[in-house]
Amino acid sequence: MPELLSRLGFEPTRRQGMYLWYRSPLRSSETQASFKVNTQWNSWYDFGEGAGGNIIDFVMKGSPQNSGKIVRYGVPKGLTASRSDVGGTLNI
């Protein structure tokens, strides 16, 4: 997750143990870090949106400002993400 965010041009504003805090990549008017990434679980939560999940959920949530970048750069190779709601694992 941090690698994808970095490829999209987002860097953490604060590190707190296994958590990285970002200005939300889902909302362009963000002034404070309210997007938290758990580096151990490779998951995220956006407090302003009230939504979170894994890297697949993030890409699916998308946004107009990032959708083109995600298509252009893609998801980092070697990434493994699982979705419990579909009962599978995606290896990229």
N, CA, C and O of each residue as an XYZ file, in Angstrom:
368
protein
N       0.822     -1.201      0.000
C       0.000      0.000      0.000
C       0.865      1.265      0.000
O       0.608      2.169     -0.795
N       1.886      1.359      0.869
C       2.722      2.569      0.830
C       3.423      2.763     -0.514
O       3.603      3.896     -0.959
N       3.819      1.662     -1.167
C       4.487      1.771     -2.464
C       3.538      2.329     -3.520
O       3.927      3.181     -4.320
N       2.305      1.855     -3.523
C       1.324      2.377     -4.482
C       1.064      3.852     -4.227
O       1.038      4.643     -5.170
N       0.873      4.236     -2.973
C       0.623      5.646     -2.656
C       1.805      6.510     -3.080
O       1.617      7.614     -3.592
N       3.015      6.015     -2.870
C       4.197      6.765     -3.288
C       4.234      6.929     -4.802
O       4.571      8.004     -5.299
N       3.890      5.871     -5.544
C       3.842      5.948     -7.002
C       2.789      6.940     -7.476
O       2.912      7.524     -8.552
N       1.758      7.123     -6.668
C       0.700      8.074     -7.012
C       1.041      9.497     -6.571
O       0.289     10.432     -6.846
N       2.182      9.660     -5.883
C       2.622     10.987     -5.477
C       2.251     11.372     -4.059
O       2.318     12.549     -3.705
N       1.864     10.412     -3.244
C       1.485     10.682     -1.857
C       2.525     10.097     -0.908
O       2.866      8.917     -0.997
N       3.023     10.926     -0.006
C       3.998     10.490      0.992
C       3.404     10.693      2.381
O       2.605     11.606      2.588
N       3.787      9.850      3.330
C       3.227      9.993      4.674
C       3.653     11.304      5.329
O       4.772     11.780      5.138
N       2.742     11.869      6.099
C       3.067     13.081      6.845
C       3.508     12.742      8.264
O       4.114     13.562      8.954
N       3.193     11.507      8.693
C       3.547     11.090     10.061
C       3.667      9.570     10.101
O       2.911      8.855      9.442
N       4.620      9.096     10.877
C       4.792      7.665     11.121
C       4.546      7.410     12.596
O       5.042      8.136     13.458
N       3.778      6.377     12.873
C       3.428      6.057     14.252
C       3.426      4.531     14.384
O       2.400      3.883     14.178
N       4.586      3.967     14.729
C       4.705      2.517     14.802
C       4.461      1.893     13.439
O       5.132      2.233     12.464
N       3.494      0.974     13.373
C       3.185      0.311     12.097
C       2.204      1.117     11.247
O       1.766      0.645     10.198
N       1.854      2.328     11.688
C       0.890      3.159     10.959
C       1.582      4.311     10.243
O       2.492      4.942     10.783
N       1.141      4.571      9.034
C       1.566      5.734      8.270
C       0.333      6.597      8.039
O      -0.722      6.088      7.661
N       0.461      7.889      8.263
C      -0.646      8.829      8.085
C      -0.387      9.687      6.854
O       0.719     10.185      6.646
N      -1.421      9.848      6.048
C      -1.352     10.619      4.810
C      -2.497     11.628      4.769
O      -3.505     11.479      5.459
N      -2.315     12.662      3.938
C      -3.470     13.450      3.525
C      -4.235     12.543      2.576
O      -3.627     11.834      1.774
N      -5.518     12.557      2.655
C      -6.316     11.593      1.896
C      -6.110     11.705      0.390
O      -6.268     12.782     -0.184
N      -5.757     10.593     -0.249
C      -5.674     10.595     -1.704
C      -7.057     10.512     -2.356
O      -7.176     10.605     -3.577
N      -8.092     10.339     -1.546
C      -9.459     10.227     -2.062
C     -10.200     11.554     -2.049
O     -11.266     11.679     -2.653
N      -9.638     12.549     -1.361
C     -10.293     13.857     -1.256
C      -9.263     14.947     -1.511
O      -8.267     15.033     -0.792
N      -9.481     15.768     -2.511
C      -8.488     16.770     -2.910
C      -8.395     17.957     -1.946
O      -7.377     18.649     -1.935
N      -9.413     18.205     -1.151
C      -9.407     19.364     -0.261
C      -8.807     19.062      1.113
O      -8.922     19.871      2.034
N      -8.179     17.919      1.250
C      -7.623     17.485      2.535
C      -6.487     18.392      2.984
O      -5.568     18.663      2.212
N      -6.541     18.867      4.234
C      -5.471     19.702      4.785
C      -4.737     19.010      5.925
O      -3.602     19.372      6.234
N      -5.362     18.023      6.552
C      -4.731     17.275      7.646
C      -4.712     15.794      7.301
O      -5.551     15.309      6.542
N      -3.754     15.091      7.862
C      -3.645     13.655      7.620
C      -4.797     12.930      8.309
O      -4.907     12.947      9.535
N      -5.648     12.298      7.518
C      -6.763     11.531      8.077
C      -6.900     10.181      7.375
O      -7.917      9.502      7.513
N      -5.877      9.804      6.628
C      -5.848      8.547      5.888
C      -4.742      7.698      6.515
O      -3.562      8.029      6.398
N      -5.118      6.615      7.173
C      -4.164      5.802      7.931
C      -3.914      4.478      7.220
O      -4.851      3.799      6.802
N      -2.646      4.122      7.089
C      -2.255      2.845      6.487
C      -1.602      1.988      7.564
O      -0.682      2.426      8.253
N      -2.091      0.765      7.694
C      -1.486     -0.220      8.586
C      -0.505     -1.016      7.749
O      -0.917     -1.799      6.893
N       0.801     -0.827      7.984
C       1.812     -1.479      7.155
C       1.923     -2.973      7.447
O       2.412     -3.726      6.606
N       1.486     -3.408      8.603
C       1.532     -4.834      8.938
C       0.457     -5.601      8.173
O       0.716     -6.698      7.678
N      -0.738     -5.041      8.072
C      -1.866     -5.706      7.406
C      -2.055     -5.225      5.973
O      -2.889     -5.759      5.242
N      -1.280     -4.214      5.570
C      -1.397     -3.619      4.242
C      -2.836     -3.171      3.979
O      -3.416     -3.446      2.929
N      -3.388     -2.472      4.970
C      -4.766     -1.987      4.873
C      -4.794     -0.479      5.129
O      -3.812      0.109      5.581
N      -5.942      0.130      4.828
C      -6.085      1.578      4.979
C      -7.449      1.913      5.569
O      -8.389      1.121      5.506
N      -7.527      3.107      6.143
C      -8.805      3.644      6.609
C      -8.779      5.151      6.434
O      -7.847      5.818      6.882
N      -9.797      5.686      5.785
C      -9.933      7.128      5.588
C     -11.005      7.623      6.550
O     -12.191      7.353      6.365
N     -10.578      8.349      7.578
C     -11.503      8.819      8.602
C     -12.507      9.825      8.068
O     -13.632      9.888      8.564
N     -12.130     10.611      7.071
C     -13.048     11.576      6.470
C     -14.128     10.918      5.628
O     -15.254     11.410      5.560
N     -13.788      9.809      4.987
C     -14.738      9.061      4.159
C     -15.517      8.039      4.975
O     -16.623      7.650      4.601
N     -14.935      7.606      6.092
C     -15.551      6.535      6.867
C     -15.464      5.208      6.138
O     -16.344      4.358      6.273
N     -14.394      5.031      5.360
C     -14.230      3.814      4.563
C     -12.797      3.332      4.656
O     -11.886      4.109      4.943
N     -12.604      2.062      4.416
C     -11.272      1.491      4.431
C     -11.266      0.124      3.789
O     -12.275     -0.324      3.245
N     -10.135     -0.530      3.853
C     -10.007     -1.864      3.289
C      -8.582     -2.175      2.917
O      -7.641     -1.656      3.518
N      -8.423     -3.034      1.909
C      -7.093     -3.391      1.451
C      -6.794     -2.650      0.152
O      -7.547     -1.766     -0.256
N      -5.699     -3.016     -0.486
C      -5.284     -2.291     -1.683
C      -6.285     -2.453     -2.830
O      -6.462     -1.539     -3.636
N      -6.924     -3.594     -2.899
C      -7.941     -3.805     -3.937
C      -9.118     -2.865     -3.710
O      -9.631     -2.271     -4.659
N      -9.548     -2.727     -2.462
C     -10.643     -1.807     -2.140
C     -10.266     -0.369     -2.499
O     -11.095      0.394     -2.995
N      -8.992     -0.007     -2.239
C      -8.527      1.348     -2.546
C      -8.592      1.610     -4.051
O      -9.097      2.646     -4.484
N      -8.081      0.669     -4.843
C      -8.100      0.842     -6.298
C      -9.530      0.892     -6.807
O      -9.847      1.683     -7.695
N     -10.405      0.044     -6.246
C     -11.809      0.038     -6.676
C     -12.508      1.332     -6.278
O     -13.342      1.841     -7.026
N     -12.171      1.870     -5.099
C     -12.774      3.126     -4.641
C     -12.372      4.251     -5.581
O     -13.188      5.080     -5.983
N     -11.078      4.252     -5.920
C     -10.534      5.201     -6.886
C     -10.965      6.632     -6.664
O     -11.655      6.942     -5.693
N     -10.560      7.490     -7.554
C     -10.982      8.877     -7.573
C     -10.582      9.463     -8.913
O      -9.656      8.960     -9.550
N     -11.254     10.511     -9.356
C     -10.899     11.113    -10.643
C      -9.435     11.532    -10.715
O      -8.816     11.423    -11.773
N      -8.872     12.012     -9.600
C      -7.496     12.493     -9.640
C      -6.479     11.367     -9.700
O      -5.343     11.605    -10.109
N      -6.839     10.145     -9.307
C      -5.877      9.048     -9.276
C      -6.130      7.956    -10.298
O      -5.220      7.181    -10.593
N      -7.326      7.867    -10.846
C      -7.657      6.720    -11.699
C      -6.701      6.582    -12.870
O      -6.291      5.466    -13.187
N      -6.338      7.655    -13.512
C      -5.394      7.586    -14.619
C      -4.020      7.141    -14.173
O      -3.353      6.387    -14.882
N      -3.581      7.596    -13.006
C      -2.271      7.207    -12.491
C      -2.247      5.726    -12.150
O      -1.247      5.052    -12.399
N      -3.329      5.209    -11.585
C      -3.381      3.792    -11.236
C      -3.288      2.952    -12.496
O      -2.587      1.941    -12.512
N      -3.973      3.348    -13.537
C      -3.905      2.616    -14.803
C      -2.493      2.698    -15.379
O      -1.971      1.705    -15.885
N      -1.881      3.864    -15.307
C      -0.557      4.081    -15.888
C       0.530      3.322    -15.125
O       1.371      2.671    -15.745
N       0.527      3.394    -13.788
C       1.586      2.779    -12.989
C       1.247      1.369    -12.539
O       2.140      0.547    -12.335
N      -0.023      1.089    -12.384
C      -0.442     -0.237    -11.954
C      -0.170     -0.496    -10.490
O       0.421      0.325     -9.788
N      -0.610     -1.646    -10.052
C      -0.387     -2.086     -8.686
C       1.014     -2.680     -8.636
O       1.407     -3.385     -9.565
N       1.783     -2.417     -7.574
C       3.145     -2.933     -7.486
C       3.202     -4.451     -7.656
O       2.369     -5.172     -7.107
N       4.188     -4.933     -8.418
C       4.355     -6.372     -8.630
C       4.741     -7.050     -7.326
O       5.396     -6.455     -6.471
N       4.329     -8.290     -7.187
C       4.657     -9.055     -5.992
C       3.695     -8.806     -4.850
O       3.869     -9.359     -3.764
N       2.685     -7.986     -5.074
C       1.730     -7.666     -4.023
C       0.731     -8.800     -3.867
O       0.229     -9.334     -4.857
N       0.449     -9.158     -2.657
C      -0.584    -10.148     -2.374
C      -1.666     -9.461     -1.561
O      -1.382     -8.817     -0.551
N      -2.883     -9.599     -1.995
C      -4.010     -9.009     -1.273
C      -5.128    -10.030     -1.229
O      -5.366    -10.741     -2.206
N      -5.808    -10.103     -0.112
C      -6.912    -11.050     -0.013
C      -8.199    -10.295      0.266
O      -8.198     -9.229      0.882
N      -9.282    -10.867     -0.196
C     -10.613    -10.301      0.035
C     -11.429    -11.376      0.714
O     -11.763    -12.389      0.099
N     -11.753    -11.169      1.971
C     -12.516    -12.169      2.703
C     -13.945    -12.298      2.172
O     -14.559    -13.358      2.293
N     -14.475    -11.220      1.585
C     -15.850    -11.278      1.099
C     -16.004    -12.116     -0.169
O     -17.110    -12.549     -0.494
N     -14.907    -12.346     -0.885
C     -14.977    -13.209     -2.061
C     -14.207    -14.494     -1.855
O     -14.193    -15.361     -2.728
N     -13.563    -14.623     -0.701
C     -12.885    -15.853     -0.334
C     -11.699    -16.209     -1.206
O     -11.513    -17.376     -1.549
N     -10.896    -15.228     -1.571
C      -9.756    -15.537     -2.409
C      -8.593    -14.624     -2.173
O      -8.678    -13.654     -1.419
N      -7.500    -14.947     -2.830
C      -6.284    -14.143     -2.754
C      -5.881    -13.756     -4.153
O      -5.962    -14.570     -5.072
N      -5.445    -12.517     -4.329
C      -4.994    -12.020     -5.605
C      -3.486    -11.827     -5.509
O      -3.018    -11.053     -4.674
N      -2.740    -12.496     -6.325
C      -1.288    -12.325     -6.404
C      -0.980    -11.581     -7.684
O      -1.335    -12.025     -8.776
N      -0.322    -10.455     -7.543
C      -0.017     -9.627     -8.712
C       1.478     -9.659     -8.966
O       1.958     -9.027     -9.907
